[in-house]
Amino acid sequence: MIYQTTYQDQDIVKRIEGSVGSSYSLVQRLHWKGIGSERIRILRLSPGLQKVLNGPIESGNIEIRPKGVLVHFKMFNETFAWTAPFNSIRFFKNGDQYTIYSDENYIKFESAFSKRSELDTFINKALRAYKKYHSTLPTD
């Protein structure tokens, strides 16, 4: 789901927290050695996201949450957040490019800088959070 987060709206905050969890505490952020990615260059959006945004998106960043990831980006003077819960997310890597799929939407991106190893490290953190989330789910 994509939300306009330019202005803080408690209803939107509650929906985001319901989807991907609330933000980590300071102690947890220090334990993870950071929960946010460096700036990413967005290469392609799924048609569903393009239709909602209806404008150019060039860069953004990714935040790890307890139940998913939150992708933040700006278009003109507006800020948006795309929620990708761990129960429906998939990560793919092709060379220096990454793709995050959630439900029928995706974002294809690469590092905005030449520090590919930092983005690799962040994606590995996101995968560890993904595994941790799935290890805490009850088994049937």
C-alpha positions as CSV (number, residue, x, y, z in Angstrom):
1,M,0.0,0.0,0.0
2,I,1.2,3.5,-0.7
3,Y,0.5,6.4,1.5
4,Q,1.1,10.2,1.2
5,T,3.1,11.1,4.3
6,T,3.9,14.8,3.6
7,Y,1.8,15.8,6.6
8,Q,1.6,13.6,9.7
9,D,-1.9,12.0,9.8
10,Q,-2.5,9.7,12.8
11,D,-4.8,7.5,10.8
12,I,-2.1,6.9,8.2
13,V,0.5,6.3,10.9
14,K,-1.7,3.6,12.5
15,R,-2.3,1.9,9.1
16,I,1.5,1.9,8.4
17,E,2.2,0.5,11.9
18,G,-0.5,-2.1,11.4
19,S,1.1,-3.2,8.1
20,V,4.8,-3.2,8.9
21,G,5.0,-2.5,12.6
22,S,6.1,0.6,14.5
23,S,9.6,2.0,14.2
24,Y,12.4,0.4,16.2
25,S,13.4,2.0,19.5
26,L,16.8,3.7,19.8
27,V,18.3,0.7,21.5
28,Q,17.1,-1.6,18.8
29,R,18.4,0.7,16.1
30,L,21.8,0.6,17.8
31,H,21.7,-3.2,18.0
32,W,20.9,-3.4,14.3
33,K,23.6,-0.8,13.6
34,G,21.1,1.3,11.7
35,I,17.7,0.4,10.2
36,G,17.7,2.7,7.1
37,S,19.4,2.3,3.8
38,E,21.6,4.8,2.0
39,R,19.9,6.8,-0.8
40,I,18.8,4.5,-3.6
41,R,18.2,5.4,-7.2
42,I,14.8,4.1,-8.3
43,L,15.0,2.6,-11.8
44,R,11.5,1.3,-12.3
45,L,8.1,1.1,-10.6
46,S,5.4,-1.4,-11.2
47,P,2.5,-0.1,-13.3
48,G,0.3,-0.1,-10.2
49,L,2.6,2.3,-8.3
50,Q,3.2,4.5,-11.4
51,K,-0.6,4.9,-11.8
52,V,-1.0,6.0,-8.1
53,L,2.0,8.4,-8.2
54,N,1.5,9.8,-11.7
55,G,4.9,11.5,-11.7
56,P,8.7,10.9,-11.8
57,I,10.4,9.3,-8.8
58,E,14.2,9.3,-8.9
59,S,15.4,8.4,-5.5
60,G,14.4,7.2,-2.0
61,N,15.4,5.2,0.9
62,I,14.3,2.0,2.7
63,E,13.5,1.5,6.4
64,I,13.4,-1.8,8.1
65,R,10.4,-2.3,10.5
66,P,9.6,-5.4,12.6
67,K,6.9,-6.7,10.2
68,G,8.2,-5.4,6.9
69,V,10.0,-2.6,5.1
70,L,8.9,0.9,4.4
71,V,10.2,2.6,1.2
72,H,10.2,6.4,1.4
73,F,10.5,8.7,-1.6
74,K,9.6,12.2,-2.7
75,M,7.8,13.4,-5.8
76,F,7.9,17.2,-6.3
77,N,7.1,18.6,-2.8
78,E,5.2,15.5,-1.6
79,T,6.5,12.6,0.5
80,F,5.2,9.0,0.0
81,A,5.8,5.7,1.8
82,W,5.2,2.2,0.3
83,T,4.6,-0.5,2.8
84,A,5.9,-4.0,2.0
85,P,5.0,-6.5,4.7
86,F,7.3,-9.5,5.2
87,N,4.4,-11.9,4.7
88,S,4.2,-10.9,1.0
89,I,7.7,-9.6,0.2
90,R,10.3,-11.0,-2.1
91,F,13.9,-9.6,-2.7
92,F,15.7,-10.2,-6.0
93,K,19.2,-9.2,-7.1
94,N,20.4,-8.9,-10.7
95,G,24.0,-7.6,-10.8
96,D,24.1,-4.2,-9.0
97,Q,20.3,-3.9,-9.2
98,Y,17.7,-5.0,-6.6
99,T,14.0,-5.5,-6.8
100,I,11.5,-5.6,-4.0
101,Y,8.2,-7.3,-4.8
102,S,5.1,-7.1,-2.5
103,D,1.8,-8.3,-3.7
104,E,1.5,-7.1,-7.3
105,N,3.8,-4.1,-6.9
106,Y,7.5,-3.8,-7.2
107,I,10.3,-1.2,-7.1
108,K,13.6,-1.8,-8.9
109,F,16.5,0.2,-7.6
110,E,20.3,0.5,-7.3
111,S,22.7,2.4,-5.0
112,A,22.6,6.1,-5.7
113,F,26.3,6.2,-4.9
114,S,29.1,3.8,-6.0
115,K,29.2,2.1,-2.6
116,R,27.5,-1.2,-3.7
117,S,28.8,-3.0,-0.6
118,E,26.8,-0.7,1.8
119,L,23.6,-1.5,-0.1
120,D,24.4,-5.2,0.0
121,T,25.0,-5.0,3.8
122,F,21.6,-3.3,4.2
123,I,19.8,-5.8,2.1
124,N,21.4,-8.6,4.2
125,K,20.0,-6.8,7.3
126,A,16.6,-6.7,5.7
127,L,16.8,-10.5,4.9
128,R,17.8,-11.2,8.6
129,A,14.8,-9.2,9.7
130,Y,12.6,-11.2,7.2
131,K,13.9,-14.5,8.6
132,K,13.5,-13.3,12.2
133,Y,9.9,-12.4,11.4
134,H,9.1,-15.7,9.8
135,S,10.8,-17.7,12.7
136,T,8.4,-16.1,15.2
137,L,5.3,-17.0,13.3
138,P,3.3,-19.9,14.8
139,T,3.5,-23.1,12.8
140,D,0.4,-25.0,11.9
